[in-house]
Amino acid sequence: MFEKGKKEEGEEATASLIDEDMRITGSVTSSGDIILAGIVDGDINCRNLVVENNATLTGSLNTTEAVIAGNVKGDVVSDRVQILDTAHFEGDLKCTGIEVEAGAHVAARFNKRRKSKSSS
Amino acid sequence: MDKSKAVIGADAKFVGTISNVKSIEIEGVVEADLKAEKLSIGASGKFVGEVNSDLVVIGGSYDGTMRAGSIWATQTAQIAGEIHYQSLQMDRGAALNCRVVHNWEDPVVAGESEAEEPVAEADAEPEAKQ
């Protein structure tokens, strides 16, 4: 009866989607994945994060894996970060693996991070 | 389905303000003030905060002040706080422990049951006449 049964295929129940028009002020915590296409002023803690093209994030990030194709201003702590050519990034990066595509706007301080999750 | 549908997954937690949403589906925990055209709180969803929405489907738990055109409380719904509505549907099993107020807008003259354009009215700073 309720919409529970007709969950779309291929869409994980654990994934959160912040759509284009949506604006969030505050923090987001998830043990799953987040796709950000809107605007977030605040911190995001999650497993995998995709910041889509035209999306804006102002705040810090703590993820396992982050793909940035939009605008991010803030600090990133992540195992892996991929910054695509459409991205504008400004802030500190603390990561084990970083990939920056040619053409990306990056103004950042890079810090190599050890595997352990503790950081300061 | 459509791209302009925001989803808060089952293990996600939001704290803050959410605005400018067309349609949002909540399976996780949200503590926020929200304005949306359509809000759907899934069976595992939990929402605390103020809601302004045209259509609300509640299958999870809600606590706060809700102002909505239509509210549908499904059988797993648990509602606390206050709800202001123009039309309300309750499934068998829905738990309402809240203040329930009909027509949160300017009081409609008795016998005249025209409840149109809730959004336009609401935007123009409704005078609280209660």
gemmi code that builds the backbone of each chain (N, CA, C; Angstrom):
import gemmi

chains = {
    "A": [
        ("MET", (0.822, -1.187, 0.000), (0.000, 0.000, 0.000), (0.867, 1.252, 0.000)),
        ("PHE", (1.729, 1.285, 0.972), (2.639, 2.409, 1.033), (3.754, 2.185, 0.031)),
        ("GLU", (4.495, 3.227, -0.248), (5.431, 3.187, -1.366), (6.622, 2.265, -1.177)),
        ("LYS", (6.670, 1.644, -0.052), (7.818, 0.804, 0.279), (8.085, -0.262, -0.781)),
        ("GLY", (7.024, -0.842, -1.279), (7.184, -1.968, -2.196), (7.755, -1.580, -3.541)),
        ("LYS", (7.516, -0.356, -3.947), (7.896, -0.005, -5.319), (9.187, 0.801, -5.387)),
        ("LYS", (10.101, 0.397, -4.586), (11.402, 1.067, -4.616), (12.077, 0.801, -5.965)),
        ("GLU", (12.614, 1.837, -6.526), (13.181, 1.682, -7.855), (14.379, 0.736, -7.832)),
        ("GLU", (14.494, 0.021, -8.897), (15.608, -0.895, -9.030), (16.895, -0.111, -9.256)),
        ("GLY", (17.973, -0.659, -8.796), (19.253, -0.010, -9.031), (19.517, 1.138, -8.090)),
        ("GLU", (18.535, 1.466, -7.287), (18.760, 2.549, -6.353), (18.852, 1.951, -4.958)),
        ("GLU", (19.989, 2.117, -4.369), (20.173, 1.557, -3.043), (19.337, 2.310, -2.027)),
        ("ALA", (18.830, 1.586, -1.105), (18.023, 2.225, -0.070), (18.891, 3.102, 0.821)),
        ("THR", (20.175, 2.820, 0.821), (21.048, 3.544, 1.724), (21.544, 4.860, 1.135)),
        ("ALA", (21.327, 5.036, -0.153), (21.848, 6.249, -0.775), (20.911, 7.424, -0.540)),
        ("SER", (21.506, 8.564, -0.250), (20.713, 9.766, -0.093), (20.995, 10.690, -1.260)),
        ("LEU", (19.961, 11.323, -1.710), (20.119, 12.240, -2.826), (19.651, 13.623, -2.415)),
        ("ILE", (20.525, 14.570, -2.560), (20.160, 15.956, -2.292), (20.020, 16.619, -3.648)),
        ("ASP", (18.816, 16.906, -4.025), (18.595, 17.287, -5.420), (18.956, 18.743, -5.702)),
        ("GLU", (18.852, 19.090, -6.968), (19.397, 20.350, -7.476), (18.884, 21.603, -6.762)),
        ("ASP", (17.607, 21.616, -6.481), (17.026, 22.835, -5.915), (17.163, 22.882, -4.407)),
        ("MET", (17.571, 21.793, -3.854), (17.522, 21.673, -2.407), (18.690, 22.387, -1.746)),
        ("ARG", (18.397, 22.984, -0.614), (19.415, 23.701, 0.125), (19.372, 23.249, 1.573)),
        ("ILE", (20.511, 22.888, 2.088), (20.571, 22.393, 3.457), (21.555, 23.224, 4.258)),
        ("THR", (21.125, 23.648, 5.405), (22.038, 24.287, 6.331), (22.108, 23.391, 7.547)),
        ("GLY", (23.267, 22.906, 7.835), (23.376, 21.993, 8.962), (24.242, 20.812, 8.598)),
        ("SER", (24.214, 19.814, 9.412), (25.113, 18.700, 9.162), (24.374, 17.476, 8.658)),
        ("VAL", (25.097, 16.698, 7.917), (24.546, 15.477, 7.359), (25.461, 14.328, 7.747)),
        ("THR", (24.904, 13.323, 8.352), (25.682, 12.155, 8.733), (25.022, 10.920, 8.167)),
        ("SER", (25.793, 10.104, 7.521), (25.218, 8.885, 6.974), (26.267, 7.804, 6.951)),
        ("SER", (25.847, 6.576, 7.213), (26.778, 5.465, 7.054), (26.718, 4.944, 5.631)),
        ("GLY", (25.860, 5.533, 4.838), (25.754, 5.126, 3.440), (26.333, 6.166, 2.505)),
        ("ASP", (25.757, 6.234, 1.329), (26.282, 7.116, 0.293), (25.413, 8.360, 0.146)),
        ("ILE", (26.044, 9.412, -0.276), (25.293, 10.643, -0.515), (25.651, 11.196, -1.887)),
        ("ILE", (24.631, 11.553, -2.614), (24.836, 12.254, -3.871), (24.345, 13.668, -3.667)),
        ("LEU", (25.242, 14.595, -3.844), (24.878, 15.986, -3.611), (24.790, 16.721, -4.945)),
        ("ALA", (23.604, 17.200, -5.242), (23.416, 17.996, -6.448), (22.939, 19.392, -6.102)),
        ("GLY", (22.657, 19.612, -4.852), (22.150, 20.907, -4.404), (23.198, 21.692, -3.647)),
        ("ILE", (22.738, 22.411, -2.655), (23.633, 23.271, -1.890), (23.637, 22.837, -0.434)),
        ("VAL", (24.796, 22.658, 0.113), (24.899, 22.330, 1.531), (25.850, 23.315, 2.205)),
        ("ASP", (25.356, 23.936, 3.248), (26.202, 24.740, 4.122), (26.344, 23.949, 5.398)),
        ("GLY", (27.430, 23.270, 5.539), (27.577, 22.456, 6.732), (28.473, 21.277, 6.460)),
        ("ASP", (28.512, 20.398, 7.406), (29.443, 19.290, 7.312), (28.764, 18.024, 6.826)),
        ("ILE", (29.525, 17.235, 6.124), (28.998, 15.964, 5.651), (29.911, 14.840, 6.124)),
        ("ASN", (29.318, 13.860, 6.730), (30.014, 12.644, 7.123), (29.327, 11.477, 6.462)),
        ("CYS", (30.020, 10.774, 5.622), (29.371, 9.609, 5.016), (30.419, 8.674, 4.432)),
        ("ARG", (29.947, 7.646, 3.749), (30.865, 6.682, 3.159), (31.352, 7.207, 1.810)),
        ("ASN", (30.505, 7.128, 0.817), (30.873, 7.660, -0.486), (30.077, 8.921, -0.754)),
        ("LEU", (30.769, 9.912, -1.245), (30.072, 11.161, -1.548), (30.370, 11.566, -2.975)),
        ("VAL", (29.333, 11.950, -3.680), (29.521, 12.521, -5.005), (28.982, 13.941, -4.963)),
        ("VAL", (29.854, 14.889, -5.229), (29.402, 16.274, -5.363), (29.288, 16.531, -6.858)),
        ("GLU", (28.081, 16.639, -7.320), (27.883, 16.740, -8.758), (28.232, 18.126, -9.280)),
        ("ASN", (28.360, 18.175, -10.587), (28.621, 19.436, -11.248), (27.502, 20.420, -10.887)),
        ("ASN", (27.878, 21.631, -10.580), (26.950, 22.700, -10.184), (26.477, 22.610, -8.738)),
        ("ALA", (26.818, 21.543, -8.066), (26.472, 21.457, -6.650), (27.483, 22.272, -5.841)),
        ("THR", (27.047, 22.729, -4.693), (27.918, 23.546, -3.861), (27.952, 23.026, -2.442)),
        ("LEU", (29.148, 22.880, -1.938), (29.296, 22.465, -0.552), (30.238, 23.430, 0.153)),
        ("THR", (29.745, 24.007, 1.211), (30.591, 24.854, 2.035), (30.653, 24.216, 3.402)),
        ("GLY", (31.779, 23.678, 3.727), (31.879, 22.974, 4.998), (32.851, 21.825, 4.880)),
        ("SER", (33.013, 21.122, 5.940), (34.015, 20.068, 5.896), (33.398, 18.721, 5.562)),
        ("LEU", (34.255, 17.888, 5.057), (33.836, 16.590, 4.564), (34.616, 15.512, 5.280)),
        ("ASN", (33.953, 14.468, 5.666), (34.646, 13.309, 6.200), (34.052, 12.075, 5.549)),
        ("THR", (34.774, 11.527, 4.620), (34.217, 10.427, 3.855), (35.259, 9.331, 3.654)),
        ("THR", (34.797, 8.218, 3.127), (35.719, 7.180, 2.714), (36.204, 7.475, 1.300)),
        ("GLU", (35.255, 7.856, 0.485), (35.600, 8.155, -0.890), (34.767, 9.350, -1.360)),
        ("ALA", (35.431, 10.288, -1.966), (34.699, 11.463, -2.424), (35.024, 11.746, -3.880)),
        ("VAL", (33.989, 12.013, -4.647), (34.167, 12.447, -6.022), (33.619, 13.865, -6.111)),
        ("ILE", (34.461, 14.781, -6.496), (34.037, 16.180, -6.518), (34.013, 16.682, -7.952)),
        ("ALA", (32.832, 17.042, -8.383), (32.684, 17.621, -9.716), (32.096, 19.020, -9.637)),
        ("GLY", (31.747, 19.430, -8.449), (31.132, 20.741, -8.259), (32.020, 21.652, -7.438)),
        ("ASN", (31.375, 22.562, -6.729), (32.119, 23.527, -5.930), (32.210, 23.073, -4.486)),
        ("VAL", (33.405, 23.003, -4.006), (33.591, 22.637, -2.607), (34.545, 23.628, -1.963)),
        ("LYS", (34.105, 24.154, -0.844), (34.958, 25.064, -0.097), (34.994, 24.546, 1.329)),
        ("GLY", (36.112, 24.015, 1.703), (36.186, 23.462, 3.047), (37.244, 22.384, 3.120)),
        ("ASP", (37.297, 21.756, 4.246), (38.322, 20.746, 4.450), (37.787, 19.361, 4.172)),
        ("VAL", (38.656, 18.554, 3.610), (38.249, 17.207, 3.259), (39.141, 16.207, 3.963)),
        ("VAL", (38.537, 15.270, 4.643), (39.255, 14.129, 5.185), (38.648, 12.903, 4.543)),
        ("SER", (39.459, 12.169, 3.813), (38.902, 11.056, 3.070), (40.010, 10.073, 2.718)),
        ("ASP", (39.625, 8.831, 2.489), (40.616, 7.871, 2.018), (41.027, 8.206, 0.585)),
        ("ARG", (40.027, 8.386, -0.229), (40.318, 8.714, -1.620), (39.498, 9.915, -2.056)),
        ("VAL", (40.121, 10.759, -2.792), (39.400, 11.902, -3.338), (39.698, 12.002, -4.817)),
        ("GLN", (38.647, 12.215, -5.561), (38.798, 12.407, -6.987), (38.210, 13.771, -7.310)),
        ("ILE", (39.026, 14.625, -7.888), (38.533, 15.958, -8.242), (38.464, 16.037, -9.763)),
        ("LEU", (37.264, 16.174, -10.260), (37.072, 16.147, -11.707), (37.319, 17.523, -12.314)),
        ("ASP", (37.364, 17.559, -13.631), (37.753, 18.803, -14.307), (36.726, 19.920, -14.179)),
        ("THR", (35.513, 19.573, -13.798), (34.490, 20.611, -13.631), (34.494, 21.198, -12.218)),
        ("ALA", (35.376, 20.686, -11.385), (35.320, 21.058, -9.970), (36.018, 22.376, -9.668)),
        ("HIS", (35.512, 23.032, -8.646), (36.192, 24.157, -8.019), (36.423, 23.770, -6.580)),
        ("PHE", (37.648, 23.617, -6.223), (37.902, 23.184, -4.855), (38.813, 24.169, -4.142)),
        ("GLU", (38.451, 24.426, -2.920), (39.249, 25.335, -2.113), (39.265, 24.790, -0.703)),
        ("GLY", (40.442, 24.542, -0.176), (40.484, 24.053, 1.202), (41.647, 23.121, 1.438)),
        ("ASP", (41.553, 22.422, 2.537), (42.597, 21.479, 2.892), (42.164, 20.065, 2.569)),
        ("LEU", (43.109, 19.314, 2.075), (42.818, 17.918, 1.772), (43.675, 17.038, 2.671)),
        ("LYS", (43.042, 16.101, 3.288), (43.782, 15.135, 4.081), (43.357, 13.759, 3.607)),
        ("CYS", (44.175, 13.174, 2.772), (43.721, 11.967, 2.091), (44.853, 10.972, 1.928)),
        ("THR", (44.468, 9.716, 1.695), (45.458, 8.708, 1.373), (45.713, 8.684, -0.130)),
        ("GLY", (44.678, 8.938, -0.889), (44.849, 8.978, -2.337), (44.112, 10.147, -2.945)),
        ("ILE", (44.808, 10.862, -3.791), (44.182, 12.036, -4.398), (44.355, 11.962, -5.907)),
        ("GLU", (43.284, 12.277, -6.585), (43.360, 12.324, -8.028), (42.721, 13.621, -8.495)),
        ("VAL", (43.478, 14.381, -9.260), (42.939, 15.640, -9.759), (43.006, 15.617, -11.278)),
        ("GLU", (41.879, 15.823, -11.900), (41.856, 15.849, -13.359), (42.384, 17.187, -13.873)),
        ("ALA", (42.946, 17.132, -15.052), (43.418, 18.370, -15.662), (42.242, 19.285, -15.926)),
        ("GLY", (42.389, 20.540, -15.559), (41.297, 21.498, -15.781), (40.536, 21.848, -14.527)),
        ("ALA", (40.738, 21.071, -13.487), (40.034, 21.368, -12.240), (40.638, 22.595, -11.581)),
        ("HIS", (39.773, 23.392, -10.960), (40.251, 24.544, -10.200), (40.490, 24.094, -8.772)),
        ("VAL", (41.750, 24.062, -8.398), (42.053, 23.594, -7.050), (42.968, 24.597, -6.360)),
        ("ALA", (42.524, 25.056, -5.220), (43.384, 25.850, -4.359), (43.386, 25.137, -3.025)),
        ("ALA", (44.381, 24.326, -2.816), (44.285, 23.447, -1.654), (45.645, 23.190, -1.027)),
        ("ARG", (45.569, 22.741, 0.187), (46.764, 22.257, 0.836), (46.616, 20.753, 0.955)),
        ("PHE", (47.594, 20.073, 0.443), (47.490, 18.623, 0.431), (48.226, 18.027, 1.621)),
        ("ASN", (47.580, 17.104, 2.257), (48.219, 16.384, 3.347), (48.068, 14.898, 3.101)),
        ("LYS", (49.153, 14.257, 3.106), (49.093, 12.804, 2.999), (48.647, 12.253, 4.348)),
        ("ARG", (47.715, 11.366, 4.279), (47.176, 10.844, 5.521), (47.458, 9.355, 5.625)),
        ("ARG", (47.738, 8.916, 6.803), (47.923, 7.490, 6.996), (46.559, 6.818, 7.028)),
        ("LYS", (46.603, 5.516, 6.945), (45.369, 4.760, 6.786), (44.392, 4.897, 7.948)),
        ("SER", (44.924, 5.151, 9.115), (44.030, 5.194, 10.271), (43.077, 6.363, 10.166)),
        ("LYS", (41.919, 6.197, 10.752), (40.857, 7.171, 10.580), (41.024, 8.384, 11.506)),
        ("SER", (41.872, 8.234, 12.511), (42.000, 9.354, 13.463), (42.757, 10.493, 12.828)),
        ("SER", (42.285, 11.670, 13.078), (42.924, 12.840, 12.482), (42.646, 14.040, 13.369)),
        ("SER", (43.402, 15.072, 13.141), (43.113, 16.289, 13.879), (43.418, 17.502, 13.018)),
    ],
    "B": [
        ("MET", (13.296, 7.736, -10.093), (12.338, 8.064, -11.142), (12.651, 9.453, -11.703)),
        ("ASP", (12.033, 10.451, -11.153), (12.373, 11.801, -11.611), (13.584, 12.308, -10.848)),
        ("LYS", (14.288, 13.199, -11.481), (15.560, 13.599, -10.889), (15.386, 14.575, -9.735)),
        ("SER", (14.284, 15.283, -9.756), (14.110, 16.308, -8.739), (13.466, 15.755, -7.482)),
        ("LYS", (13.836, 14.546, -7.148), (13.312, 13.981, -5.921), (14.469, 13.705, -4.971)),
        ("ALA", (14.424, 14.367, -3.857), (15.488, 14.173, -2.889), (15.160, 12.977, -2.007)),
        ("VAL", (16.178, 12.251, -1.677), (15.989, 11.078, -0.834), (16.964, 11.146, 0.328)),
        ("ILE", (16.458, 10.924, 1.508), (17.318, 10.782, 2.667), (17.304, 9.308, 3.023)),
        ("GLY", (18.418, 8.668, 2.831), (18.481, 7.222, 2.999), (18.285, 6.764, 4.435)),
        ("ALA", (18.098, 5.472, 4.577), (17.709, 4.902, 5.866), (18.759, 5.123, 6.951)),
        ("ASP", (20.019, 5.223, 6.577), (21.030, 5.380, 7.617), (21.592, 6.792, 7.657)),
        ("ALA", (20.896, 7.690, 7.044), (21.376, 9.069, 7.034), (20.716, 9.883, 8.134)),
        ("LYS", (21.476, 10.837, 8.625), (20.929, 11.728, 9.629), (21.201, 13.171, 9.232)),
        ("PHE", (20.156, 13.950, 9.208), (20.276, 15.354, 8.856), (19.941, 16.208, 10.050)),
        ("VAL", (20.730, 17.222, 10.250), (20.393, 18.191, 11.281), (20.542, 19.571, 10.664)),
        ("GLY", (19.524, 20.381, 10.787), (19.644, 21.726, 10.243), (18.387, 22.190, 9.572)),
        ("THR", (18.566, 22.955, 8.524), (17.419, 23.476, 7.792), (17.455, 22.959, 6.371)),
        ("ILE", (16.328, 22.569, 5.881), (16.243, 22.125, 4.504), (15.246, 23.030, 3.806)),
        ("SER", (15.660, 23.601, 2.683), (14.708, 24.467, 1.987), (14.764, 24.220, 0.496)),
        ("ASN", (13.790, 24.791, -0.175), (13.752, 24.748, -1.626), (13.555, 23.351, -2.204)),
        ("VAL", (12.853, 22.539, -1.498), (12.677, 21.163, -1.955), (11.341, 21.037, -2.672)),
        ("LYS", (11.358, 20.298, -3.757), (10.086, 19.987, -4.397), (9.495, 18.758, -3.748)),
        ("SER", (10.208, 17.691, -3.895), (9.700, 16.436, -3.371), (10.808, 15.756, -2.596)),
        ("ILE", (10.504, 15.331, -1.407), (11.543, 14.707, -0.611), (11.006, 13.465, 0.069)),
        ("GLU", (11.842, 12.458, 0.087), (11.469, 11.199, 0.697), (12.454, 10.929, 1.826)),
        ("ILE", (11.929, 10.658, 2.987), (12.798, 10.488, 4.143), (12.669, 9.078, 4.693)),
        ("GLU", (13.777, 8.373, 4.666), (13.818, 7.040, 5.268), (14.725, 7.055, 6.488)),
        ("GLY", (15.454, 8.123, 6.642), (16.387, 8.221, 7.756), (15.865, 9.144, 8.836)),
        ("VAL", (16.809, 9.754, 9.533), (16.449, 10.630, 10.638), (16.708, 12.080, 10.231)),
        ("VAL", (15.727, 12.903, 10.389), (15.894, 14.306, 10.039), (15.427, 15.175, 11.198)),
        ("GLU", (16.304, 16.042, 11.629), (15.902, 17.053, 12.602), (16.076, 18.387, 11.914)),
        ("ALA", (14.999, 18.886, 11.384), (15.142, 20.077, 10.560), (13.814, 20.773, 10.379)),
        ("ASP", (13.919, 21.986, 9.887), (12.734, 22.683, 9.429), (12.701, 22.558, 7.923)),
        ("LEU", (11.548, 22.259, 7.416), (11.472, 21.881, 6.018), (10.296, 22.555, 5.334)),
        ("LYS", (10.563, 23.033, 4.132), (9.494, 23.504, 3.259), (9.562, 22.684, 1.993)),
        ("ALA", (8.483, 22.084, 1.625), (8.508, 21.244, 0.435), (7.131, 21.197, -0.194)),
        ("GLU", (7.105, 20.799, -1.458), (5.804, 20.584, -2.075), (5.244, 19.249, -1.628)),
        ("LYS", (6.119, 18.270, -1.644), (5.664, 16.954, -1.229), (6.692, 16.330, -0.284)),
        ("LEU", (6.211, 15.866, 0.816), (7.087, 15.215, 1.784), (6.561, 13.824, 2.043)),
        ("SER", (7.469, 12.889, 1.994), (7.076, 11.529, 2.294), (8.022, 10.972, 3.350)),
        ("ILE", (7.461, 10.609, 4.470), (8.276, 10.027, 5.532), (8.026, 8.530, 5.498)),
        ("GLY", (9.038, 7.781, 5.147), (8.893, 6.334, 5.012), (8.730, 5.655, 6.354)),
        ("ALA", (8.453, 4.366, 6.303), (8.182, 3.614, 7.528), (9.358, 3.658, 8.495)),
        ("SER", (10.572, 3.732, 7.966), (11.741, 3.793, 8.837), (12.163, 5.239, 9.104)),
        ("GLY", (11.441, 6.156, 8.531), (11.816, 7.564, 8.651), (11.389, 8.178, 9.960)),
        ("LYS", (12.154, 9.162, 10.365), (11.854, 9.851, 11.593), (12.115, 11.331, 11.377)),
        ("PHE", (11.130, 12.124, 11.618), (11.283, 13.553, 11.348), (10.925, 14.339, 12.595)),
        ("VAL", (11.811, 15.231, 12.974), (11.528, 16.133, 14.080), (11.725, 17.545, 13.566)),
        ("GLY", (10.712, 18.349, 13.695), (10.858, 19.733, 13.250), (9.609, 20.254, 12.584)),
        ("GLU", (9.749, 21.455, 12.081), (8.600, 22.123, 11.489), (8.481, 21.770, 10.016)),
        ("VAL", (7.273, 21.560, 9.559), (7.072, 21.223, 8.165), (6.021, 22.132, 7.546)),
        ("ASN", (6.317, 22.623, 6.370), (5.344, 23.326, 5.553), (5.290, 22.613, 4.220)),
        ("SER", (4.164, 22.031, 3.903), (4.135, 21.258, 2.677), (2.717, 21.147, 2.132)),
        ("ASP", (2.613, 20.990, 0.828), (1.296, 20.793, 0.233), (0.765, 19.406, 0.535)),
        ("LEU", (1.646, 18.455, 0.364), (1.215, 17.075, 0.539), (2.221, 16.343, 1.414)),
        ("VAL", (1.703, 15.684, 2.417), (2.581, 14.929, 3.303), (2.056, 13.506, 3.434)),
        ("VAL", (2.920, 12.567, 3.205), (2.575, 11.170, 3.450), (3.457, 10.696, 4.600)),
        ("ILE", (2.824, 10.267, 5.662), (3.607, 9.870, 6.827), (3.465, 8.370, 7.059)),
        ("GLY", (4.588, 7.699, 6.980), (4.600, 6.273, 7.284), (5.493, 5.990, 8.470)),
        ("GLY", (6.216, 6.986, 8.875), (7.141, 6.827, 9.989), (6.725, 7.673, 11.162)),
        ("SER", (7.707, 8.210, 11.852), (7.324, 8.994, 13.008), (7.610, 10.466, 12.777)),
        ("TYR", (6.759, 11.262, 13.341), (6.879, 12.706, 13.168), (6.621, 13.399, 14.493)),
        ("ASP", (7.411, 14.406, 14.764), (7.170, 15.224, 15.941), (7.474, 16.675, 15.575)),
        ("GLY", (6.500, 17.509, 15.770), (6.727, 18.911, 15.447), (5.436, 19.579, 15.045)),
        ("THR", (5.588, 20.711, 14.415), (4.417, 21.437, 13.939), (4.364, 21.327, 12.429)),
        ("MET", (3.298, 20.740, 11.947), (3.183, 20.529, 10.520), (2.024, 21.344, 9.962)),
        ("ARG", (2.286, 22.018, 8.876), (1.219, 22.731, 8.175), (1.170, 22.179, 6.768)),
        ("ALA", (0.069, 21.567, 6.435), (0.028, 20.897, 5.150), (-1.346, 20.997, 4.525)),
        ("GLY", (-1.372, 20.917, 3.205), (-2.638, 20.866, 2.495), (-3.305, 19.528, 2.738)),
        ("SER", (-2.632, 18.496, 2.337), (-3.155, 17.155, 2.541), (-2.176, 16.341, 3.367)),
        ("ILE", (-2.724, 15.622, 4.303), (-1.884, 14.718, 5.088), (-2.465, 13.318, 4.981)),
        ("TRP", (-1.591, 12.409, 4.688), (-2.010, 11.007, 4.681), (-1.154, 10.279, 5.697)),
        ("ALA", (-1.789, 9.832, 6.755), (-1.083, 9.048, 7.762), (-1.346, 7.580, 7.479)),
        ("THR", (-0.324, 6.862, 7.095), (-0.513, 5.451, 6.787), (-0.487, 4.631, 8.071)),
        ("GLN", (-0.655, 3.341, 7.923), (-0.891, 2.505, 9.106), (0.300, 2.447, 10.062)),
        ("THR", (1.493, 2.772, 9.561), (2.659, 2.733, 10.445), (3.008, 4.110, 11.006)),
        ("ALA", (2.174, 5.075, 10.747), (2.501, 6.452, 11.145), (2.398, 6.653, 12.655)),
        ("GLN", (3.300, 7.465, 13.152), (3.247, 7.882, 14.550), (3.479, 9.382, 14.578)),
        ("ILE", (2.478, 10.090, 14.984), (2.566, 11.543, 14.907), (2.399, 12.161, 16.286)),
        ("ALA", (3.338, 13.029, 16.611), (3.234, 13.798, 17.842), (3.381, 15.258, 17.482)),
        ("GLY", (2.987, 16.106, 18.380), (3.134, 17.530, 18.114), (1.826, 18.149, 17.688)),
        ("GLU", (1.861, 18.771, 16.547), (0.713, 19.534, 16.105), (0.601, 19.445, 14.601)),
        ("ILE", (-0.564, 19.143, 14.102), (-0.722, 19.159, 12.648), (-1.882, 20.070, 12.254)),
        ("HIS", (-1.604, 20.881, 11.264), (-2.616, 21.770, 10.704), (-2.830, 21.298, 9.277)),
        ("TYR", (-4.052, 21.068, 8.929), (-4.274, 20.438, 7.635), (-5.529, 20.987, 6.994)),
        ("GLN", (-5.629, 20.728, 5.704), (-6.897, 20.996, 5.035), (-7.628, 19.700, 4.754)),
        ("SER", (-6.867, 18.678, 4.399), (-7.515, 17.378, 4.327), (-6.596, 16.351, 4.960)),
        ("LEU", (-7.223, 15.436, 5.640), (-6.458, 14.448, 6.405), (-7.019, 13.067, 6.146)),
        ("GLN", (-6.093, 12.162, 5.861), (-6.519, 10.778, 5.708), (-5.710, 9.927, 6.661)),
        ("MET", (-6.397, 9.045, 7.340), (-5.718, 8.176, 8.302), (-6.010, 6.735, 7.981)),
        ("ASP", (-4.979, 5.963, 7.887), (-5.191, 4.530, 7.720), (-5.384, 3.892, 9.083)),
        ("ARG", (-6.013, 2.734, 9.062), (-6.218, 1.992, 10.299), (-4.849, 1.641, 10.880)),
        ("GLY", (-4.623, 1.978, 12.107), (-3.345, 1.681, 12.745), (-2.472, 2.902, 12.942)),
        ("ALA", (-2.794, 3.957, 12.251), (-1.999, 5.182, 12.408), (-2.177, 5.728, 13.816)),
        ("ALA", (-1.076, 6.150, 14.394), (-1.122, 6.646, 15.769), (-0.949, 8.151, 15.778)),
        ("LEU", (-1.978, 8.837, 16.202), (-1.891, 10.282, 16.323), (-1.949, 10.665, 17.790)),
        ("ASN", (-0.860, 11.193, 18.268), (-0.846, 11.732, 19.619), (-0.480, 13.195, 19.504)),
        ("CYS", (-1.393, 13.932, 18.990), (-1.029, 15.305, 18.671), (-2.250, 16.202, 18.625)),
        ("ARG", (-1.968, 17.478, 18.527), (-3.021, 18.444, 18.334), (-3.351, 18.469, 16.855)),
        ("VAL", (-4.604, 18.373, 16.549), (-5.009, 18.316, 15.153), (-5.897, 19.521, 14.861)),
        ("VAL", (-5.460, 20.329, 13.943), (-6.193, 21.554, 13.651), (-6.533, 21.584, 12.174)),
        ("HIS", (-7.788, 21.817, 11.905), (-8.175, 21.904, 10.505), (-7.949, 23.317, 9.989)),
        ("ASN", (-7.496, 23.393, 8.751), (-7.364, 24.657, 8.037), (-6.516, 25.692, 8.774)),
        ("TRP", (-5.278, 25.629, 8.527), (-4.329, 26.482, 9.221), (-4.278, 27.889, 8.661)),
        ("GLU", (-4.960, 28.073, 7.545), (-4.909, 29.403, 6.941), (-5.975, 30.287, 7.546)),
        ("ASP", (-6.221, 31.392, 6.871), (-7.303, 32.267, 7.307), (-8.574, 31.437, 7.423)),
        ("PRO", (-9.304, 31.618, 8.507), (-10.471, 30.797, 8.726), (-11.453, 30.904, 7.560)),
        ("VAL", (-11.929, 29.773, 7.125), (-12.895, 29.750, 6.031), (-14.288, 29.980, 6.618)),
        ("VAL", (-15.075, 30.797, 5.952), (-16.442, 31.048, 6.403), (-17.234, 29.745, 6.314)),
        ("ALA", (-17.998, 29.478, 7.352), (-18.730, 28.218, 7.415), (-19.624, 28.068, 6.192)),
        ("GLY", (-19.631, 26.902, 5.651), (-20.444, 26.627, 4.472), (-19.669, 26.856, 3.185)),
        ("GLU", (-18.665, 27.647, 3.264), (-17.846, 27.902, 2.081), (-16.568, 27.083, 2.227)),
        ("SER", (-16.569, 25.973, 1.578), (-15.453, 25.053, 1.774), (-14.438, 25.153, 0.646)),
        ("GLU", (-14.219, 26.338, 0.194), (-13.201, 26.507, -0.840), (-11.847, 26.703, -0.174)),
        ("ALA", (-10.994, 25.760, -0.415), (-9.650, 25.854, 0.155), (-8.654, 25.800, -0.979)),
        ("GLU", (-8.520, 26.909, -1.643), (-7.667, 26.919, -2.825), (-6.372, 27.669, -2.573)),
        ("GLU", (-5.467, 27.415, -3.480), (-4.184, 28.105, -3.496), (-3.560, 28.281, -2.116)),
        ("PRO", (-3.268, 27.189, -1.494), (-2.675, 27.296, -0.163), (-1.284, 27.923, -0.195)),
        ("VAL", (-0.574, 27.712, -1.272), (0.810, 28.184, -1.319), (0.860, 29.697, -1.443)),
        ("ALA", (0.068, 30.223, -2.387), (0.076, 31.659, -2.625), (-0.321, 32.409, -1.362)),
        ("GLU", (-1.279, 31.868, -0.686), (-1.739, 32.509, 0.541), (-0.667, 32.447, 1.618)),
        ("ALA", (-0.055, 31.279, 1.682), (0.915, 31.058, 2.757), (2.142, 31.945, 2.587)),
        ("ASP", (2.498, 32.208, 1.354), (3.677, 33.021, 1.116), (3.459, 34.462, 1.563)),
        ("ALA", (2.236, 34.904, 1.454), (1.955, 36.300, 1.744), (1.727, 36.507, 3.238)),
        ("GLU", (2.584, 35.933, 3.996), (2.602, 36.100, 5.443), (1.213, 35.980, 6.085)),
        ("PRO", (0.798, 34.794, 6.338), (-0.537, 34.606, 6.900), (-0.642, 35.212, 8.298)),
        ("GLU", (-1.715, 35.924, 8.513), (-1.908, 36.483, 9.841), (-2.487, 35.399, 10.736)),
        ("ALA", (-1.840, 35.194, 11.827), (-2.322, 34.162, 12.741), (-3.549, 34.678, 13.486)),
        ("LYS", (-4.665, 34.130, 13.151), (-5.896, 34.625, 13.761), (-6.469, 33.607, 14.728)),
        ("GLN", (-5.570, 32.897, 15.374), (-6.099, 31.860, 16.244), (-5.911, 32.217, 17.696)),
    ],
}
model = gemmi.Model(1)
for chain_id, residues in chains.items():
    chain = gemmi.Chain(chain_id)
    for i, (resn, *xyz) in enumerate(residues, 1):
        res = gemmi.Residue()
        res.name, res.seqid = resn, gemmi.SeqId(i, " ")
        for name, pos in zip(("N", "CA", "C"), xyz):
            atom = gemmi.Atom()
            atom.name, atom.element = name, gemmi.Element(name[0])
            atom.pos, atom.b_iso = gemmi.Position(*pos), 0.0
            res.add_atom(atom)
        chain.add_residue(res)
    model.add_chain(chain)
structure = gemmi.Structure()
structure.add_model(model)
structure.setup_entities()
